Every structure is written in C-alpha cells, then in structure tokens.
Amino acid sequence: MAFADTFKALSDPIRREILQLLKNGRLSAGEIGSHFDMTGATISYHLNILKKADLIWEKREKNYIYYELNTSVLEEIMLWISDLKGESEDGKEE
C-alpha cells in the first residue's frame, strides 16, 4: 500500500464523504453522484482516486458498476497511526 496515495485520497472532503456513504453498503456511481451537485465525470474522477488508493473496490454487475469500501486499507492506516503514537493493539499506551 502506498500511504501517499491513501493520504492524497483522504485529503479531499468530497472523497471522505463518498467513503462515508459507502460505509452503509455498496452503491453505484449514479447513487453516489445523486448526493452531490457535480457532473458524473467529476464523481468518476473522485472514484478513480479512491480506487487507486485501494480505499474502494468496484464490482461490475450487468450494466452497473458498484463501489464498496476496502476496510483493510483503513485498518492498516489505523494500526500504523497507533504504532506511531506508541499504543498497543488494544488501544492502551505502551
């Protein structure tokens, strides 16, 4: 995992909002786009950055592409931050 791609993806409030939407389950690009006042191309741009950072997966079904969270990357970041802070896996300081 490239932390640079991950942090770049997380730095944008629109992409963070997309991740918030996806925490409730998979959505199509159209469903995601309906929550924003922007073009489909702009939504696609944000989704591509999230995919490049491995924060989301896409799955094709018939004529639709669905997106869902890849929580393993988020878990890796949380472990890295906890380690940086000097916390053990149970959240207590070492």
Sequence and secondary structure as in RCSB ss.txt:
>XXXX:A:sequence
MAFADTFKALSDPIRREILQLLKNGRLSAGEIGSHFDMTGATISYHLNILKKADLIWEKREKNYIYYELNTSVLE
EIMLWISDLKGESEDGKEE
>XXXX:A:secstr
  HHHHHHHHTSHHHHHHHHHHTTS EEHHHHHTTSSS HHHHHHHHHHHHHTTSEEEEEETTEEEEEE HHHHH
HHHHHHHHHHTB TTS B 
